């Protein structure tokens, strides 16, 4: 990076060790680069120097402005990814004059790959130096691992040898950037302000101010001028926790603060009162962040807290600490070209950082080329774009291959955008050996968790306090009947708190779903470096993998609509499963677009959603306005969510639901006990296998199952009763598989729903079927009548039983239906009814392996919902044909007997949703025909069962339908076949599946 070469190619020597994936157990907080690693130019040399830290220094004469002492590097893997570092240089100078004038030297940080300054050049005046005295000069703050570009630190002369003759450099120091933290021990307290012990504080103590009349600045935080820089802007972060007389009713002013310069008698921040409307009610300290200020280091500046006259609501407030955070954004580079990720591993082709997206922005239309060069010798590796007219933002992908289509060796490569012979932009990409990933089996597919969401930040930081809090709350949760605790915000705690959480969970018979310090993974540098991400995940989980209480890892709550985030969550999930294949990796999804994007990208072991159905302004029992999505109700949203794993027929991921027991101002209404019950049973009916309630503690404006004083609220007992019922129902719920509905209800409706909610399920073990019935009327009991379509049920039944208590339920039989009359349900209550299959039925069955298939129909597809685990599939095209056929074995049939013939069929719609003319997402509703079916006698060229068409609109998306083909007397001598002919309707349907055909002797 000699100044004469600034902006030209830098040929970088490859260090093999820097290219290999190497596990790191720790990173350097400080890194010192001694002069022996410097590059010296134009007469600069290493000299013996007893005053230097290593006995040597680099010396240059101050007779030019050349960058004569440099340190160049692109591999900063010794430093923590994504962390800011302060970079300084240890320099001494030799004065040629007693009181030198002018400039002594210059120093800076330069990206020679992109030919741009990382930190602007700084000039040191001769008057600011001391003769022959070592002094540390700060260049600035940057993120070393923001790229793999060649970054150089240089020290340049000032051509002022008559004043400063020589410049010596001992070392360069990278220090992990630390914001200026002021703990309460440094606070100045007046009047009734005091220091209190508080296990929620990071250092276990805090300053406390008593509210009341007056506005004295009773708690003052002095700023040490030696800890800040002149002319720099700082934001102030104040960790504050109020004391409340009543969690529910406390309102009004909470506390006041100001920043005052006592030297100049001026306000840097005017007196400001924080109102409860801007201060969420939390169980822990929260940050109040101010606008930037630029305090004078030589002045007496204090952050002052003062009381407010609202002790009736907020008798006092506590301040844990104050932090001055310098925003280094003015010292961070903005590049016109980025590589993402800048470290790729194309050789393994495992979908983890296999390619680099190169993005660049052109200020005007230009004819450009994009080439990949080997950084060490500038040899051309690949041409990605050749002489194409472009403008604005452009993205091109490099897959790590050369012009011959071969994957390149590990090493450093430079991507260059050029116009003619001039390079416009450059950035580096490193090719590495990637992380080896191992698929994990689904360990959650048979689980029926009874869960509760729990605020992890509410756990005290001190050991005794943490253990006492966890033992009390976990004991209460166990009495609730829960068996699984989902840890929200299990982050920013001492390591002993995580260990105590698992130990207390184990002692109370609970399982934990959580990931300690998970927020550390959401780091741009880790996104770019898979080996660093893998190492970081290992550091997070290794201390806890031996705990029998750790059930699974909770990676992200409600991830945003962000394709890059979705991809990185997929990578983290796969790494976690490789490191610990015995535990599922879980997330919670929300919305429509986000559910589909994230689930299909990440494929977690459970589809976990929070379909909060009770919104503000809704009538009792009206669950139709979920997430302000027109056309989506609580029920249909669960169906949409469960559709995502159902679309992949081999995906065993169950649906888990987080159930609402809370309110949220401006969005959610507090549900009644009957509404909680109704939502729980509807979750069962719509296929959920996991039931978690939000949430245990009370915070913000959410009233939990316990109040702010940890006294049980009414909802606690509602959930306790439901957990007891779910425990009894577990074996049934585990074996239930949702199918197309076969029953209609009258009664049990309300103003929002015409009748009770009814869904149909099949027992994967016995073949029995179930109806889940929920009374939508949450204000009073209702009596319902259920009519079951026998042709859609596809079997005869001998009994109907209430699964919860095994009581028999009366029913009537007719030729076309079964009728259950007078079924009573309390307000919002639900019931699972078992329809017991007649064991005396003579059934002849043909599974998909016995089908005769034509054209592009195929069989033996693994399907976790099929009766034998396999299915036949036909992709819908623009042609028709009897592509799926089954010919039964006549020897299995009784001569002259009548048989009912059925097919078990499902279809996949061409789309899940569409956007209407108003920009609203709606469910896709197919039109036209799905297929036709019948029985053909090839011997007589007749149809014993005439061909019949099935409209697509009568079929649910990816739920099995039992279709009655017809009743007839099969010939024992003729060549007879049942067929299904998918129709030429690809704009409406994508695929058709057939599980089996079967015949029941009448």
SULURMO-V262762 format. One record per residue. N is the residue number from 1. RES is the residue in one letter. PSI is psi in radians with two decimals (none if undefined). OMEGA is omega in whole degrees, -180 to 180 (none if undefined). Layout:
# SULURMO-V262762
n->(N,N)
res->(RES,RES)
psi->(PSI,PSI)
omega->(OMEGA,OMEGA)
This chain:
# SULURMO-V262762
n->(1,2,3,4,5,6,7,8,9,10,11,12,13,14,15,16,17,18,19,20,21,22,23,24,25,26,27,28,29,30,31,32,33,34,35,36,37,38,39,40,41,42,43,44,45,46,47,48,49,50,51,52,53,54,55,56,57,58,59,60,61,62,63,64,65,66,67,68,69,70,71,72,73,74,75,76,77,78,79,80,81,82,83,84,85,86,87,88,89,90,91,92,93,94,95,96,97,98,99,100,101,102,103,104,105,106,107,108,109,110,111,112,113,114,115,116,117,118,119,120,121,122,123,124,125,126,127,128,129,130,131,132,133,134,135,136,137,138,139,140,141,142,143,144,145,146,147,148,149,150,151,152,153,154,155,156,157,158,159,160,161,162,163,164,165,166,167,168,169,170,171,172,173,174,175,176,177,178,179,180,181,182,183,184,185,186,187,188,189,190,191,192,193,194,195,196,197,198,199,200,201,202,203,204,205,206,207,208,209,210,211,212,213,214,215,216,217,218,219,220,221,222,223,224,225,226,227,228,229,230,231,232,233,234,235,236,237,238,239,240,241,242,243,244,245,246,247,248,249,250,251,252,253,254,255,256,257,258,259,260,261,262,263,264,265,266,267,268,269,270,271,272,273,274,275,276,277,278,279,280,281,282,283,284,285,286,287,288,289,290,291,292,293,294,295,296,297,298,299,300,301,302,303,304,305,306,307,308,309,310,311,312,313,314,315,316,317,318,319,320,321,322,323,324,325,326,327,328,329,330,331,332,333,334,335,336,337,338,339,340,341,342,343,344,345,346,347,348,349,350,351,352,353,354,355,356,357,358,359,360,361,362,363,364,365,366,367,368,369,370,371,372,373,374,375,376,377,378,379,380,381,382,383,384,385,386,387,388,389,390,391,392,393,394,395,396,397,398,399,400,401,402,403,404,405,406,407,408,409,410,411,412,413,414,415,416,417,418,419,420,421,422,423,424,425,426,427,428,429,430,431,432,433,434,435,436,437,438,439,440,441,442,443,444,445,446,447,448,449,450,451,452,453,454,455,456,457,458,459,460,461,462,463,464,465,466,467,468,469,470,471,472,473,474,475,476,477,478,479,480,481,482,483,484,485,486,487,488,489,490,491,492,493,494,495,496,497,498,499,500,501,502,503,504,505,506,507,508,509,510,511,512,513,514,515,516,517,518,519,520,521,522,523,524,525,526,527,528,529,530,531,532,533,534,535,536,537,538,539,540,541,542,543,544,545,546,547,548,549,550,551,552,553,554,555,556,557,558,559,560,561,562,563,564,565,566,567,568,569,570,571,572,573,574,575,576,577,578,579,580,581,582,583,584,585,586,587,588,589,590,591,592,593,594,595,596,597,598,599,600,601,602,603,604,605,606,607,608,609,610,611,612,613,614,615,616,617,618,619,620,621,622,623,624,625,626,627,628,629,630,631,632,633,634,635,636,637,638,639,640,641,642,643,644,645,646,647,648,649,650,651,652,653,654,655,656,657,658,659,660,661,662,663,664,665,666,667,668,669,670,671,672,673,674,675,676,677,678,679,680,681,682,683,684,685,686,687,688,689,690,691,692,693,694,695,696,697,698,699,700,701,702,703,704,705,706,707,708,709,710,711,712,713,714,715,716,717,718,719,720,721,722,723,724,725,726,727,728,729,730,731,732,733,734,735,736,737,738,739,740,741,742,743,744,745,746,747,748,749,750,751,752,753,754,755,756,757,758,759,760,761,762,763,764,765,766,767,768,769,770,771,772,773,774,775,776,777,778,779,780,781,782,783,784,785,786,787,788,789,790,791,792,793,794,795,796,797,798,799,800,801,802,803,804,805,806,807,808,809,810,811,812,813,814,815,816,817,818,819,820,821,822,823,824,825,826,827,828,829,830,831,832,833,834,835,836,837,838,839,840,841,842,843,844,845,846,847,848,849,850,851,852,853,854,855,856,857,858,859,860,861,862,863,864,865,866,867,868,869,870,871,872,873,874,875,876,877,878,879,880,881,882,883,884,885,886,887,888,889,890,891,892,893,894,895,896,897,898,899,900,901,902,903,904,905,906,907,908,909,910,911,912,913,914,915,916,917,918,919,920,921,922,923,924,925,926,927,928,929,930,931,932,933,934,935,936,937,938,939,940,941,942,943,944,945,946,947,948,949,950,951,952,953,954,955,956,957,958,959,960,961,962,963,964,965,966,967,968,969,970,971,972,973,974,975,976,977,978,979,980,981,982,983,984,985,986,987,988,989,990,991,992,993,994,995,996,997,998,999,1000,1001,1002)
res->(X,X,X,X,X,X,X,X,X,X,X,X,X,X,X,X,X,X,X,X,X,X,X,X,X,X,X,X,X,X,X,X,X,X,X,X,X,X,X,X,X,X,X,X,X,X,X,X,X,X,X,X,X,X,X,X,X,X,X,X,X,X,X,X,X,X,X,X,X,X,X,X,X,X,X,X,X,X,X,X,X,X,X,X,X,X,X,X,X,X,X,X,X,X,X,X,X,X,X,X,X,X,X,X,X,X,X,X,X,X,X,X,X,X,X,X,X,X,X,X,X,X,X,X,X,X,X,X,X,X,X,X,X,X,X,X,X,X,X,X,X,X,X,X,X,X,X,X,X,X,X,X,X,X,X,X,X,X,X,X,X,X,X,X,X,X,X,X,X,X,X,X,X,X,X,X,X,X,X,X,X,X,X,X,X,X,X,X,X,X,X,X,X,X,X,X,X,X,X,X,X,X,X,X,X,X,X,X,X,X,X,X,X,X,X,X,X,X,X,X,X,X,X,X,X,X,X,X,X,X,X,X,X,X,X,X,X,X,X,X,X,X,X,X,X,X,X,X,X,X,X,X,X,X,X,X,X,X,X,X,X,X,X,X,X,X,X,X,X,X,X,X,X,X,X,X,X,X,X,X,X,X,X,X,X,X,X,X,X,X,X,X,X,X,X,X,X,X,X,X,X,X,X,X,X,X,X,X,X,X,X,X,X,X,X,X,X,X,X,X,X,X,X,X,X,X,X,X,X,X,X,X,X,X,X,X,X,X,X,X,X,X,X,X,X,X,X,X,X,X,X,X,X,X,X,X,X,X,X,X,X,X,X,X,X,X,X,X,X,X,X,X,X,X,X,X,X,X,X,X,X,X,X,X,X,X,X,X,X,X,X,X,X,X,X,X,X,X,X,X,X,X,X,X,X,X,X,X,X,X,X,X,X,X,X,X,X,X,X,X,X,X,X,X,X,X,X,X,X,X,X,X,X,X,X,X,X,X,X,X,X,X,X,X,X,X,X,X,X,X,X,X,X,X,X,X,X,X,X,X,X,X,X,X,X,X,X,X,X,X,X,X,X,X,X,X,X,X,X,X,X,X,X,X,X,X,X,X,X,X,X,X,X,X,X,X,X,X,X,X,X,X,X,X,X,X,X,X,X,X,X,X,X,X,X,X,X,X,X,X,X,X,X,X,X,X,X,X,X,X,X,X,X,X,X,X,X,X,X,X,X,X,X,X,X,X,X,X,X,X,X,X,X,X,X,X,X,X,X,X,X,X,X,X,X,X,X,X,X,X,X,X,X,X,X,X,X,X,X,X,X,X,X,X,X,X,X,X,X,X,X,X,X,X,X,X,X,X,X,X,X,X,X,X,X,X,X,X,X,X,X,X,X,X,X,X,X,X,X,X,X,X,X,X,X,X,X,X,X,X,X,X,X,X,X,X,X,X,X,X,X,X,X,X,X,X,X,X,X,X,X,X,X,X,X,X,X,X,X,X,X,X,X,X,X,X,X,X,X,X,X,X,X,X,X,X,X,X,X,X,X,X,X,X,X,X,X,X,X,X,X,X,X,X,X,X,X,X,X,X,X,X,X,X,X,X,X,X,X,X,X,X,X,X,X,X,X,X,X,X,X,X,X,X,X,X,X,X,X,X,X,X,X,X,X,X,X,X,X,X,X,X,X,X,X,X,X,X,X,X,X,X,X,X,X,X,X,X,X,X,X,X,X,X,X,X,X,X,X,X,X,X,X,X,X,X,X,X,X,X,X,X,X,X,X,X,X,X,X,X,X,X,X,X,X,X,X,X,X,X,X,X,X,X,X,X,X,X,X,X,X,X,X,X,X,X,X,X,X,X,X,X,X,X,X,X,X,X,X,X,X,X,X,X,X,X,X,X,X,X,X,X,X,X,X,X,X,X,X,X,X,X,X,X,X,X,X,X,X,X,X,X,X,X,X,X,X,X,X,X,X,X,X,X,X,X,X,X,X,X,X,X,X,X,X,X,X,X,X,X,X,X,X,X,X,X,X,X,X,X,X,X,X,X,X,X,X,X,X,X,X,X,X,X,X,X,X,X,X,X,X,X,X,X,X,X,X,X,X,X,X,X,X,X,X,X,X,X,X,X,X,X,X,X,X,X,X,X,X,X,X,X,X,X,X,X,X,X,X,X,X,X,X,X,X,X,X,X,X,X,X,X,X,X,X,X,X,X,X,X,X,X,X,X,X,X,X,X,X,X,X,X,X,X,X,X,X,X,X,X,X,X)
psi->(0.56,2.40,-0.54,-0.28,0.12,2.23,-0.09,3.13,2.43,2.08,1.96,2.25,2.36,2.27,1.95,-0.75,-0.47,-0.17,-0.22,2.57,2.06,2.24,2.37,2.32,-0.39,2.86,2.76,2.24,-0.68,2.50,2.15,2.23,1.94,2.86,-0.36,-0.28,0.10,2.77,2.22,2.46,2.73,0.84,-0.14,2.53,2.81,2.35,2.66,2.37,1.70,-0.40,-0.19,2.74,-0.53,0.18,0.00,2.72,2.86,2.31,2.44,2.59,2.53,0.96,0.14,3.09,0.30,2.65,1.31,-0.31,2.10,2.67,2.13,2.45,2.57,-0.25,1.79,0.60,-0.22,-0.35,2.68,2.23,2.35,-0.07,2.46,2.44,2.43,2.26,2.27,2.81,2.34,1.99,2.53,2.71,2.78,2.07,2.39,-0.19,2.66,-0.70,1.40,2.58,3.04,-2.76,2.59,-0.88,3.03,2.72,2.66,3.10,2.15,2.39,1.82,-0.26,-0.88,-0.05,0.95,2.69,2.32,-0.78,2.27,2.57,2.44,2.48,2.34,2.13,2.57,-0.63,-0.31,0.05,2.82,2.48,2.18,0.61,2.21,2.40,2.48,2.22,2.13,2.22,-0.80,-2.83,2.37,3.01,1.82,-0.57,0.55,-0.17,-3.09,0.47,2.77,1.92,2.27,2.45,2.30,2.64,2.13,2.59,3.04,0.14,0.83,0.86,-0.29,-0.30,-0.77,1.96,-0.64,2.64,2.28,2.45,2.15,-0.91,2.89,2.38,2.23,2.14,2.33,2.18,2.25,2.20,2.77,1.82,2.24,1.93,2.91,-0.33,-0.40,-0.05,2.57,2.21,2.41,2.74,-2.13,0.18,2.57,3.01,2.31,2.64,2.32,1.98,-0.27,-0.29,2.61,-0.66,0.24,0.25,2.82,2.78,2.47,2.34,2.28,2.23,2.83,-2.95,2.62,2.94,0.67,2.52,1.35,-0.31,2.05,2.42,1.82,2.47,2.12,1.96,-0.40,-0.21,-0.02,2.87,2.49,2.41,-0.03,2.59,2.48,2.44,2.53,2.20,2.06,2.08,1.94,2.50,2.12,2.73,2.37,2.52,-0.62,2.08,-0.72,-0.72,-0.21,2.28,2.88,-2.80,2.44,-0.86,2.99,2.70,2.80,2.84,2.15,2.38,1.82,-0.33,-0.80,-0.06,0.86,2.66,2.24,-0.55,2.16,2.70,2.23,2.25,2.25,2.17,2.68,-0.50,-0.37,0.22,1.59,2.57,1.85,2.86,0.03,3.00,2.52,2.70,2.30,2.15,2.26,2.99,2.77,2.51,2.82,1.40,2.59,2.11,-0.40,-0.05,2.84,1.73,2.34,2.54,2.13,2.34,2.45,2.75,2.75,2.70,1.19,0.72,-0.36,-0.52,-0.74,1.56,-0.42,2.97,2.72,2.53,2.04,-0.88,2.90,2.37,2.35,2.00,2.03,2.31,1.93,0.27,-0.48,-0.17,0.15,2.46,2.62,2.04,2.51,-0.01,2.32,2.58,2.26,2.15,2.75,-0.05,2.14,2.73,1.28,-0.36,-0.62,-0.30,0.82,0.26,0.15,1.79,0.86,-0.48,2.76,2.27,2.11,2.02,2.30,2.73,2.20,2.28,-0.29,2.93,2.25,2.67,2.00,2.82,2.62,2.10,2.70,2.26,2.63,2.20,-0.51,-0.52,0.11,0.48,2.44,2.27,-0.77,2.42,2.09,-0.65,2.35,1.85,0.91,2.37,2.12,2.84,2.87,-2.63,2.36,2.61,2.30,2.57,2.29,2.18,0.24,0.32,2.75,-3.05,-0.26,0.04,0.19,2.50,2.30,2.74,2.83,2.52,-3.04,2.31,2.63,2.22,2.24,2.30,2.14,2.67,1.91,-2.23,-0.02,2.31,2.22,-0.80,2.66,2.58,2.71,2.65,2.28,2.29,2.19,2.97,2.13,3.10,2.36,2.14,2.53,2.17,2.56,2.54,2.67,1.94,0.00,-0.08,-0.44,0.09,2.56,1.32,2.46,1.71,2.89,2.38,2.50,2.32,1.86,-0.54,-0.19,-0.17,2.25,2.72,-0.41,2.63,-0.85,-0.77,-0.69,-0.82,-0.73,-0.77,-0.82,-0.74,-0.71,-0.82,-0.69,-0.62,-0.69,-0.65,-0.65,-0.71,-0.47,-0.49,0.01,2.72,-0.12,2.37,2.10,2.06,1.87,2.41,0.75,1.29,2.74,0.65,2.72,2.66,-0.58,-0.44,-0.70,-0.75,-0.71,-0.65,-0.82,-0.67,-0.76,-0.59,-0.80,-0.75,-0.47,0.22,0.55,2.72,2.55,2.35,1.93,2.92,1.88,2.37,0.69,-0.46,-0.34,-0.28,-0.34,1.41,2.14,-0.67,-0.65,-0.61,-0.60,-0.29,1.71,-0.59,-0.68,-0.68,-0.80,-0.77,-0.75,-0.72,-0.74,-0.72,-0.64,-0.71,-0.41,-0.65,-0.22,-0.02,-0.33,-0.04,2.27,-0.12,-0.26,1.85,-0.78,3.05,2.22,1.83,-0.73,2.46,2.11,1.09,2.57,2.97,1.44,1.96,-0.62,-0.75,-0.73,-0.73,-0.72,-0.62,-0.66,-0.78,-0.78,-0.74,-0.76,-0.63,-0.76,-0.74,-0.55,-0.78,-0.59,1.42,-0.13,-0.14,2.43,2.66,2.18,2.63,2.93,2.23,2.66,2.75,-3.08,-1.01,-0.65,-0.67,-0.87,-0.82,-0.90,-0.75,-0.81,-0.41,-0.75,-0.50,1.03,3.01,-0.12,2.48,1.75,2.08,2.80,1.47,1.32,2.06,-0.23,1.80,2.78,2.41,-0.14,2.60,2.85,2.20,0.14,1.86,0.48,-0.16,1.04,2.27,0.48,0.59,1.86,2.39,-0.12,2.22,3.04,-0.75,-0.84,-0.51,-0.70,-0.68,-0.70,-0.75,-0.79,-0.38,-0.57,-0.89,-0.55,-0.49,-0.52,1.74,-0.29,0.00,2.03,0.15,2.22,2.86,2.23,2.45,2.47,2.09,2.46,2.18,0.25,2.96,2.95,1.96,2.27,-0.03,-1.06,2.49,2.58,2.08,2.64,2.93,-0.71,-0.61,-0.67,-0.74,-0.78,-0.76,-0.61,-0.85,-0.54,-0.60,-0.74,-0.82,-0.58,0.36,0.10,2.50,-0.08,2.51,1.85,2.34,2.43,2.04,-3.09,-1.05,2.87,2.23,2.93,-2.25,0.33,2.15,2.05,-2.99,-0.41,2.66,-3.02,-0.36,0.21,0.51,2.44,2.30,3.02,-0.61,-0.50,-0.81,-0.53,-0.83,-0.64,-0.76,-0.70,-0.71,-0.66,-0.73,-0.74,-0.66,-0.74,-0.64,-0.14,-0.88,-0.64,-0.83,-0.67,-0.64,-0.13,2.35,2.12,2.40,3.12,2.54,2.49,0.09,2.61,2.57,2.59,2.47,2.85,0.31,-3.07,-2.89,-0.41,-0.47,2.40,-0.53,-3.07,2.75,2.22,2.29,2.78,2.52,2.78,2.52,2.05,-0.26,-0.75,-0.32,-0.12,2.79,2.82,2.58,2.27,2.09,2.27,2.25,1.98,-0.31,1.90,0.20,-0.36,2.81,2.77,2.69,2.29,2.70,2.28,2.29,2.08,2.16,2.00,-0.57,-0.56,-0.49,-0.71,0.36,2.81,2.60,2.70,-0.27,2.75,2.25,2.49,2.01,-0.58,-0.73,0.07,0.29,2.47,2.53,2.24,2.54,2.76,2.61,2.37,3.11,-0.57,-0.19,2.84,2.46,2.24,2.02,2.62,0.62,1.97,2.43,2.39,2.95,2.13,0.05,2.80,2.92,2.54,2.11,2.19,2.20,1.84,2.10,2.42,1.99,-0.22,-0.06,2.43,2.01,2.27,2.19,2.52,1.88,2.96,-0.48,-0.37,0.05,2.70,2.16,2.55,2.86,-2.20,0.30,2.45,2.80,-3.00,0.58,2.21,2.20,1.91,-0.29,-0.10,2.73,-0.57,0.17,0.04,2.70,2.81,2.58,2.47,2.12,2.27,2.27,-2.93,0.18,2.81,2.76,2.73,1.25,-0.31,2.02,2.66,2.28,2.06,2.92,1.92,-0.46,-0.34,-0.10,2.68,2.31,2.33,0.04,2.65,2.39,2.48,2.24,2.29,2.71,2.52,1.99,2.57,2.78,2.68,2.17,2.78,-0.39,2.73,-0.75,3.00,2.88,2.16,-3.10,-0.31,0.15,0.23,2.46,2.26,2.80,2.38,2.34,1.90,2.70,3.07,-2.90,2.54,-0.85,2.97,2.83,2.80,-3.06,2.29,2.38,1.82,-0.38,-0.72,-0.02,0.77,2.97,1.71,-0.56,1.98,2.62,2.32,2.51,2.61,1.98,2.46,-0.54,-0.28,0.06,2.31,2.77,1.87,0.55,2.42,2.36,2.35,2.05,2.13,2.00,-0.73,3.08,2.33,2.98,1.84,2.48,2.45,-0.10,-0.38,2.81,1.68,2.50,2.42,2.46,2.67,2.22,1.80,2.42,2.80,1.36,0.90,-0.31,-0.28,-0.60,2.52,-0.77,2.71,2.40,2.52,2.11,-0.90,2.86,2.61,2.72,2.35,2.19,2.25,none)
omega->(171,-175,179,-180,-177,179,176,-180,173,-180,-173,176,-179,173,-171,-179,-179,-175,-175,177,-178,180,179,178,180,177,-180,172,175,179,-180,178,-179,-173,179,180,-180,169,-173,-176,168,175,175,-176,174,-179,174,-175,-178,-178,179,-175,180,179,180,173,175,-176,171,176,-177,-177,178,176,-179,177,-167,175,-174,169,-177,179,172,-177,179,-177,175,-176,-173,-179,175,-177,173,175,171,-179,-178,179,177,-172,165,-179,176,-178,173,178,-177,178,-172,177,-179,-177,179,-179,178,178,-178,-179,-169,176,-176,175,-179,-180,-179,177,170,174,-178,-179,179,-179,179,180,179,-179,-180,-179,175,-175,174,-179,179,178,-180,-179,-177,175,179,-175,177,177,-178,-177,177,179,169,174,-179,-176,-179,171,-179,172,-177,175,179,-178,-175,-173,178,-180,177,-170,-175,180,180,178,180,-174,172,-176,169,178,177,-175,179,172,-177,-178,177,180,-174,178,-180,-179,174,-173,179,175,-175,173,-174,172,-179,173,-178,-180,178,179,-177,179,174,173,-177,170,-176,178,179,178,-180,-180,179,-179,-180,177,-169,178,-176,-176,-179,177,178,-176,179,-178,-178,-180,177,176,-180,179,180,168,180,178,-177,178,-172,175,179,169,-176,175,180,-176,-174,-171,-177,-178,177,-178,-177,178,177,177,175,172,-171,175,-176,178,-179,-178,179,175,169,169,-178,177,-174,176,179,-179,-178,-180,179,-174,-178,180,-178,-179,-174,178,177,-176,165,-174,-178,169,-179,172,179,-178,177,-176,-178,-178,175,-177,-180,169,-172,177,-179,-176,172,-175,-180,-177,179,178,-179,-174,-179,172,-178,179,-179,-177,175,-179,171,-176,177,178,-177,-174,179,180,178,-175,169,-177,178,177,178,171,176,-13,180,169,-178,180,-173,-172,-176,176,-177,178,-180,179,-180,-175,176,173,-179,-177,180,-176,179,-178,178,179,180,173,-172,170,176,-178,174,179,169,-173,-173,-177,178,176,-178,-180,-174,171,-178,178,-178,173,-178,178,-178,173,177,-178,-180,178,175,-175,170,-176,178,-180,178,-177,178,179,180,176,-176,176,174,179,-179,-178,-179,174,-177,172,-175,172,-172,-180,-176,174,177,-178,174,171,-177,173,178,175,-174,168,-172,177,177,-176,180,178,-180,175,179,-179,-178,-169,-179,-177,173,-177,171,-166,175,174,-169,-180,-177,-179,178,180,179,-179,-180,-173,-178,180,180,-179,-180,-179,-178,-179,-179,-176,179,175,178,179,177,177,175,-177,178,174,-176,179,176,-175,172,176,176,-164,173,179,172,-177,-178,179,178,178,180,178,-179,180,180,175,179,-179,-179,176,-178,174,-178,168,-177,178,-177,176,-176,-177,180,-179,-175,-165,-174,180,178,176,-177,-172,-174,180,178,177,180,178,-178,177,178,178,-178,-170,-173,-179,-169,-175,179,-178,178,180,-178,-178,-176,-177,178,-169,-176,177,176,180,-175,178,-171,-176,179,177,180,180,-179,174,176,-180,179,-179,-179,178,177,-180,176,-179,-177,-176,-177,-175,178,174,-170,173,173,-177,-178,179,179,-179,-178,179,-176,-177,-174,-178,-176,177,-171,-178,178,-176,173,172,-175,-176,174,-177,-177,-168,-175,-176,178,179,-180,176,179,179,179,-176,-170,-171,-175,176,179,-179,178,179,179,175,175,-176,-176,177,176,178,178,180,-179,178,-175,174,-179,180,174,-168,179,-176,-178,-174,178,171,173,-179,172,-169,-173,169,-171,173,177,-173,-180,-178,-171,173,177,-177,174,178,180,178,176,179,-179,180,179,-179,174,175,175,-177,-178,165,-178,176,179,-172,-178,-177,179,-3,-177,-176,172,175,-173,172,177,173,-177,177,171,-178,-177,177,178,171,-177,174,-177,-179,177,-176,175,-180,178,179,-180,177,178,179,180,178,177,-175,-174,-178,179,-179,-179,-176,-178,173,-177,176,175,-175,-179,-174,174,-178,165,-174,179,179,176,-177,-178,-175,-176,-176,178,175,-179,175,-176,-178,174,176,-175,-178,-172,-175,172,177,-176,166,172,-174,-179,177,179,179,-177,-180,-177,177,177,176,-173,170,180,177,-175,180,-175,-180,178,177,174,178,173,179,179,-178,171,-176,170,-173,-175,-177,179,178,177,179,-177,176,178,-177,170,-178,-175,-173,164,-178,174,-177,174,179,-176,174,176,-178,178,-175,177,-179,171,179,176,174,-171,-178,178,-177,-177,-177,172,-174,173,-169,175,178,-172,180,-179,-179,167,-172,-178,179,-175,174,-178,179,-178,173,177,-179,-174,-179,-180,-174,178,178,-179,-179,172,-176,174,173,-177,180,180,177,178,175,176,-168,180,-175,174,176,-177,177,-177,-178,180,-174,177,-180,175,-178,175,180,167,-177,-177,169,175,-167,168,-180,172,180,177,178,176,-175,171,179,-177,-177,178,180,-179,178,180,174,175,179,-175,177,-179,-177,178,-179,171,-175,179,177,-178,177,-177,-180,-177,-177,179,180,175,171,-175,177,-178,179,178,177,179,-177,180,-177,175,-179,174,165,178,174,170,-176,177,180,179,176,-179,176,-178,174,178,-176,-178,176,-176,-176,169,-177,168,-179,175,-178,-178,-173,-173,178,-177,-179,-178,-176,174,-180,175,180,-177,164,174,-178,177,179,180,none)
